[in-house]
Amino acid sequence: MEKREYSCVKKTKKAFERSLAELSKDYQANKISVTMVCKKAQLSRNAFYFHYKDINALIEDIENDVIREAQALLEELEKLGFPKTVYATIDALIDLFESRRDTVLMLMDNTYSTSFISRLSDMYSEFNYKYYVQYNGERDSRTGYEYYYRFISSGFYGLLRRWLENPDDMTKASLKGLAYVLVKRLIVPSNPDIEQYTMPIKD
């Protein structure tokens, strides 16, 4: 019984997420009302207010859900070890964000969230730096490392955002290949062994 109720709640929240993401294509966040979201989702205002205080609470819940899902992927891929994680994380994150394309593009719009991209960048840069340390065997004590790994992360999400906005410009396989080449060269620019970890790229 509890599992069925949980599934129902999840389905309801997903409906509100899809509704808001669809509306975000035409409206900024401050122009969208609860009534508009409910009408698009074909759900009642009572259903909305059972879960959320307002539109901002809905946006926050959606953002947290995407971040949790991305974080869970990274934690699952930790067992692969560095540098295999370089391609694996790119592959998994691109698949994840493509599957939630409209939602991710909405959250990347700073009228909806001013923290989403920063949170993603922090998560991904910390992940890559941890495995850089693992590979090199010591922690880089220079204060600039934080900026360096943020640069890598920002570049990756810049590529991803461009592709999500213009998916016909490049196949997903090509995007993964491009991101892999750029990211791995920045993370381990002097590592000749990383070539052996090049993985087949599939759509």
N, C-alpha and C positions, 0 to 999 in steps of 0.2 A: 504493500500500500504506500509506504513512504517513498519507494523508488518511483512509483507512478506519479505521485505528487511532485517530486523533484523534477521529473521529466516534463510535467505540465508547466511548472514554473520556468524551466529553461526554454521551453517552446515559446512561452509568452514573451520572455525577455528578448529572444531572438527576433520575434516579430516586431517589437518596438525598435530594436537595433536596425533591422532592414528598413523600416519605415523612416527613421531619422536619416539614415545614410542616403536613401533615395531623395528625401526632401533637401538634403544638404547640397545636392547638385544645382538647385535653383535658389536656395535661400541661405543667408548667413544665420548663425545660431540664434542671434537675438531677434530674428524675424519669424522663428518657428514657435508655434504654440502647442500646448498639450493636445488641444482639440485637433490640430492638423496631424499630429503624430498618431493619435488614436484613429482618426478617420482613415489614414493611409494603411494602418495596421489592421483595420476592421476589428478593433477592440474597444472596450468601454473606457471612459475616464476613471471609473472605479478600479478597473484592472490596472491602469497606469498608476494611480495614487496608492494602490496597495503595495507597489514595489518602489516607487520613486516620489520624492518630494516635489521635483520640478524637472525641467529639461536638463539643467546643469547636472543634476544627480544621475540622470540617464547617461549623459556623456561620460561622466566620471566612472560609472559602472562599466560601460563599454570599454573605455580606455584600460581600466584595471584588468578586464578580462583578456584583452589582447596581450598586454604585458605579461600576465600570468602564463598565457599559452606559449609565448615566445621564450620566457624564462624556463618553462618546463622542457621545451625542446633542447635548449642549451644544456640543461642539467642532464638530460638523457644522453646527449652526445659526448659528455665529458669522458665516458668510459673508453672512447675511441683513442684518446690520447693525442697529443700534438705531434706532428703537424696534420694528421689525418682529419682533425676537426676543422681545418681551414675550409676544405671543400664541403664537408658534411654540413656545417652550420649554414653556409651560403645556400646550399641546396635546400635545406629544410626551411630556412627563413623565407626564401623566395616563394616556395610552395605555400607556406602558411599565409603570407601577405597577399598572394594572388587569390587564395581561396576566400579572403575577406577584403577583396579589393576596394569596394565602395566604402566600407567602414574605415579602412586604413587611410584612404585618401581624405575622408572626412576629418579624421583625427590629425592628419598632417596639415590641415588648414588651421592656422592659428586663431581664427575666429571661433573655432570649436574647442581647441586645446592648445594651451601655451606650454604644456609640459610633455606631450607625447614624444616628440622627436628627441628631446633632451633625455628622457627616460630610456628610450631605445638606445641612444648613443652611449649613455653611461653603461648600460647592461652589456652591450656588444664590445665596447672598448675594454672593459674590465675582464671580460671573458677572454679576449685575444691576448691581453697582456699577461694574464695568468699562465696561459700556455706558452707564451714567449719565454717567461721565466722558467717554466718547466723544461723547455728545450735547452736553454742556455745555462741552466743550473745555478743561476744567481739572480738576485733582484737588482734592477737598474736603479741606483740611488739618485740619479739626476732628476731634478724637479720637472724637466720638460717632457718626461715620458707621458704624463697625463694628456698633454696637448697633442702629442704625436699619435697616440691611440685614439683620441677623439677625432683627429683628422681622418684616420682610416675609417672609423665608424661613420662619420659624416659623409665621406665619399661613397661608401657602400649604400647608405640610405638615400643619397642623392641620385645615384644610378637607379635604385629601386623605384623611387618616386617618379622619376622621368619615365620609366617603363610602364608603371601602373597607369600613368596618365596617357601614354601613347603605346599601347601594347602591340599595335600593328607595325611599329617601327623596327622591331627586333623580336625574334623568337625567344621563348623562355630559355631554350638551350643556349642560345648565343649570349643572353644576359648572364646566365650562370657562368659560362666560360669567361666572359669579360670580367665579371666581378671577381672570380677566382684568381685570374692572372694578376689583377691589380692589387687585391688584398694580400695575397701570399707574397708578392714582391716587396710590399711595404713591411709586412710582419717579419719576414726572414729574408732580407735582401741578399745575404751572403751564404745562404744555405743551399748547397748543390744537391743535397739528398732529397729535397722536397719534390723533385721531378718524378721520383718513383711513386709518389702518392697521387699523381694525376689520375683522376677517376673518369670513367666514361660518362659523358653528359647526355642525358635523355630528356625529351620533352615530358 
